């Protein structure tokens, strides 16, 4: 089966300096795929390049069989791609409901209320927070708002940059459970995650980047059981 997202020989960076080089990555439809690696490996740069937030100098990016390499972010959202950045991912002075509504601007759904109800069914903690300013919420609740807003455009592919960064252990587990629920709703997920061991446990596939290049890819289970990956990126503990 062809990949939903295919990245081939990708080179990208900032100010003419390449951060990622010759990256190759495929993400199948309806899978959770995780990108891990040390700080500075280019993980976030890869996500931003896919979402047209970073300059691509070489290679191609294809989505659902279409070359999207030259498209702008505003063109990607209507095609079915949404992204949740690591920081500043909510509008703090807007209410939760207003934040969700912002998610419909670039790609208005046919039935906004039905989509909103589906999002709230995924994030029931937000129901009694709809009139509250997003900046007043806990870190975990803000992450739910950011993810909910991204889902309001009914994406086929959701890009997540460090979705559990800075969260308490309790919310970390909640977010990982939510990712599995989102996948059950037919949304493919590609995420960068610092909690590598936990992320690989829920991942269909994982990709390890080192110094801006592919190091190793495989199923989440195989990477958890790979000695080199375990020693270098998972604290050395057995899976």
C-alpha positions in Angstrom: 0.0 0.0 0.0 1.3 3.4 -0.9 2.3 5.8 1.9 0.0 8.6 3.0 3.1 10.8 3.5 6.4 10.2 1.7 9.5 12.2 2.3 12.3 11.6 -0.2 15.9 12.9 -0.1 14.8 15.9 1.9 17.3 18.7 2.7 16.2 21.7 4.7 17.4 24.3 7.2 17.7 28.0 8.1 19.6 30.8 6.4 21.2 28.5 3.9 22.5 26.1 6.6 21.2 22.5 6.2 19.8 21.1 9.5 18.4 17.9 8.0 20.1 16.1 5.0 18.9 13.3 2.8 15.9 12.4 5.0 13.7 9.6 3.8 10.5 8.7 5.6 7.2 7.1 4.8 4.0 7.2 7.0 1.2 4.8 6.1 -2.4 5.7 6.5 -3.9 5.3 9.9 -0.6 4.7 11.7 1.1 6.4 14.6 4.7 7.2 13.6 7.2 8.6 16.0 10.4 10.6 15.4 13.0 10.3 18.1 16.7 11.2 18.5 19.0 13.5 20.5 18.6 17.2 20.9 19.7 19.0 17.7 19.0 16.0 15.5 16.6 18.0 13.3 13.4 16.3 14.5 11.3 19.5 14.8 12.9 20.9 11.6 11.6 17.9 9.7 8.1 18.4 11.0 8.2 22.2 10.2 9.5 21.5 6.7 6.7 19.0 6.0 4.3 21.8 7.1 6.0 24.4 4.9 7.3 26.4 7.9 11.0 25.8 7.1 12.8 26.2 3.7 13.3 23.1 1.7 16.3 23.1 -0.6 16.3 19.6 -2.0 14.0 16.5 -2.1 10.3 16.0 -2.3 7.3 15.7 0.0 4.2 13.8 -1.2 0.9 13.5 0.5 -1.9 11.2 -0.6 0.0 10.7 -3.9 0.3 14.5 -4.6 3.6 16.4 -4.6 3.2 19.1 -2.0 6.8 20.2 -1.9 6.2 23.7 -3.2 2.9 24.4 -1.4 2.4 26.9 1.4 1.1 26.1 4.9 -2.3 27.7 4.1 -2.6 25.3 1.1 -1.7 22.2 3.1 -4.5 22.5 5.7 -7.4 22.2 3.2 -5.6 19.1 1.8 -5.8 17.5 5.2 -2.7 18.3 7.1 -2.7 20.0 10.6 0.2 20.6 13.0 0.4 21.3 16.7 3.7 23.1 17.5 5.6 22.5 20.8 5.2 26.1 22.2 2.8 28.9 21.9 0.2 26.5 20.6 -2.9 28.2 22.0 -4.3 31.7 21.9 -4.2 32.4 25.7 -6.6 35.3 25.7 -9.3 33.5 23.7 -11.7 31.1 25.3 -11.4 27.4 24.7 -14.4 27.5 22.4 -12.9 30.4 20.4 -9.6 28.5 20.1 -11.5 25.5 18.6 -13.3 27.9 16.2 -9.9 29.2 15.0 -9.2 25.7 13.8 -11.9 26.0 11.2 -10.7 29.1 9.5 -8.2 27.6 7.0 -10.5 24.6 6.1 -14.1 25.1 7.2 -15.8 21.8 7.8 -19.1 21.1 6.2 -20.8 20.6 9.6 -18.8 22.6 12.2 -21.0 21.7 15.1 -20.7 18.0 14.4 -17.0 18.2 14.2 -16.9 20.3 17.4 -18.9 17.6 19.1 -16.5 14.9 17.9 -13.6 16.9 19.2 -15.3 17.4 22.6 -16.0 13.6 22.8 -12.3 13.0 22.4 -11.5 15.7 25.0 -14.4 15.6 27.5 -12.3 17.6 30.1 -12.8 20.7 27.9 -16.6 20.7 28.0 -16.9 22.7 31.2 -13.9 24.9 30.2 -15.4 26.2 26.9 -16.0 29.7 28.2 -12.6 29.9 30.0 -9.6 31.6 28.6 -7.1 29.0 27.3 -4.2 30.8 29.2 -5.8 29.9 32.5 -5.7 26.2 31.9 -3.1 23.7 33.1 -0.4 22.6 30.7 -2.2 19.3 29.9 -5.5 21.0 29.3 -3.8 23.6 27.0 -2.3 20.7 25.0 -5.8 19.2 24.6 -7.0 22.6 23.3 -4.2 22.8 20.8 -4.8 19.2 19.6 -8.6 19.8 19.5 -8.1 23.0 17.4 -5.9 21.1 14.9 -8.6 18.4 14.6 -11.3 21.0 13.8 -10.2 21.1 10.2 -10.8 17.3 9.9 -7.2 16.4 9.0 -6.1 13.1 7.5 -2.6 13.7 9.0 -1.8 15.3 12.3 1.7 16.5 13.0 2.7 16.9 16.7 5.9 18.4 18.0 6.6 17.2 21.5 3.0 16.8 22.6 4.0 15.8 26.2 6.8 18.3 26.8 6.5 19.8 30.3 3.5 17.8 31.3 3.1 15.9 34.6 3.4 12.1 34.5 -0.3 11.8 34.9 -1.1 14.0 31.9 1.7 12.3 29.9 -0.3 9.0 30.1 -3.5 10.8 29.3 -2.1 12.4 26.1 -0.7 9.0 24.9 -4.1 7.4 25.4 -5.7 10.3 23.5 -3.4 9.7 20.6 -4.6 6.2 20.3 -8.2 7.4 20.4 -7.4 10.0 17.7 -5.9 7.2 15.5 -9.1 5.2 16.0 -11.0 8.1 14.5 -9.0 7.6 11.2 -6.4 10.3 11.7 -2.8 9.4 10.9 -0.2 10.8 13.4 3.4 11.8 12.9 5.0 13.1 16.0 8.3 14.2 17.5 8.5 13.0 21.1 11.1 13.3 23.9 9.6 10.5 25.9 10.9 8.0 23.4 10.2 4.8 25.3 6.6 5.6 26.0 6.1 6.9 22.5 7.5 3.8 20.8 5.2 1.6 22.9 2.2 3.1 21.2 3.8 3.6 17.8 3.3 1.5 14.7 6.6 2.7 13.4 9.5 4.9 14.6 12.3 6.8 13.0 15.5 7.7 14.7 17.4 10.8 13.5 21.0 11.6 14.4 22.8 14.8 13.3 20.1 15.6 10.8 20.2 12.2 9.1 18.3 8.9 9.2 19.8 6.6 11.7 17.4 3.7 11.8 13.7 3.1 11.2 11.4 0.2 12.1 8.3 -0.8 14.0 7.9 0.6 17.5 8.5 -2.8 19.0 11.6 -3.5 17.0 13.2 -0.2 18.0 12.3 -0.8 21.7 14.2 -4.1 21.4 17.2 -2.8 19.4 20.3 -2.8 21.5 21.9 0.3 19.9 18.7 2.3 20.1 18.1 1.2 23.7 21.6 2.1 24.8 21.7 5.5 23.0 18.2 6.8 23.2 16.2 4.8 25.7 18.4 5.1 28.8 19.8 1.6 28.3 17.0 -0.1 30.1 15.4 -3.2 28.6 12.1 -2.6 26.9 
